Amino acid sequence: MRRTSQNGRAFEEFLRVPFHDRREGKQDERKFDRSVHTEISRFSGPEMSGQLESASNMAPLVSERVTLVVDGTHFVVDPAVFTAHPDTMLGRMFGPGRQHNFTRPNGKGEYEIAEGIGASIFRVVLDFYRTGILRCPDGVSVAELRDACDYLCINFDYSTVKCRDLSALLHELSNDGARRQFEGFLEELVVPAMVANAQEGERECHIVVLTDDDTVDWDQEHPPPIGEEYSQIIYSTKLYRFFKYIENRDVAKALLKERGLKNIRIGVEGYPTCKEKVKRRPGGRSEVIYNYVQRPFIQLSWEKEEGKSRHVDFQCVRSKSVPNLAAMVEGESRCGTTPAPQVDELDRLNGPAPRLPPMAQPPSDS
């Protein structure tokens, strides 16, 4: 009896994950785990685990038609159309892996697949297997088609996708390009700035992106308002142009979130470059006016204990109900009673109400 390899079990777990679970977060899940795709690609050849027979001993695939159930709709297809594209998920499901029970039908002999993908989207996918082209009809969302292609490991680019809505298609292609571009900016420019802050013991970083032609000339005697001196500065016209688009900032934020960073803010703010003039106020106080330019910024954190206060670790509040604890203890000891424990004001506010001894009931008039 053949034993299921570790890679085989990984493929089975991959097939059990519904499509809509991977779609949550859009950009985060779009590249849900490229390493999983790499592992699954091993299933298309005889080297799956080293324990299976060689390809020459494998029985040929039966070319019968199978029934696929997608979004409650039944599709009867020849699995040979899938095996012609072995790098896709359906090609692997109905390829050699099918002989080793990686793909199992239900009690009716049907294959329930692609949970979360609509039937109209899957029709477009089937046309790709027959013609090699994804023709997106009117009324079908290009973004949803893109998500389905990522899930099914189908190449999504201009050579394989044809649709009338060029704006939606170019938007998806721009997301891919923006992601690849920001990955380079992240490693080359952003990470070194974060490392510089981390080496100083900081747990967060505020980065301002200036152009290559910007100059910063601060008056040492009259610096700009407090806080600007703690910002990291990156001189990069290319990164400045990248952040000009809101969509690119969304892609960058999603990528930073994938890398485990927190409290991410990306936007545009004013940054002081040089002093324009100094005004003298009554009393000798000076007011400095700086020239501000609108430039992109990135603010993020790698603080582990982000839910705790960073300003106060412990606060002791003196009880207002018992001003002199020593006098109270001495007075109650003379009476032969045990002093009640002091209740701190923080405990009174945050904790359950203390249980006090019952008070003596006044005599009844009856």
Buried (B, 14 or more C-beta within 10 A) or exposed (E): EEEBBEBBEBBBEBBEBEBEEBBEEEBBBBBBEEEBBEBBBBBBEBEBBEEBEEEEEEEEBEEEEBBBBBEEEEBEBBBEBBBEBBEBBBBBBBBBBBBBEBBEEEEEEBBBBBBBBBBBBBBBBBBBBEEEEBBBEEEBBBEBBBBBBBBBBBEBEEEBBEBEEEEBBEBBBBBBEBBEBBEEBBEEBBEEBBEEBEEEEBBBBBBBBBBEEBEBEBEEEEBBEEEBEEBBBBBBEEBBEBBEEEEBBBBBBBBBBEEEBBEBEBEBBEBBBBBEEEEEEEEEEEEBEBEBBEBBBBBBBBBEEEEEEEEEEEEEEEBEEBEEEEEBEEEEEEEEEEEEEEBBBEBBEEEEEEEEEEEEEEEEEE
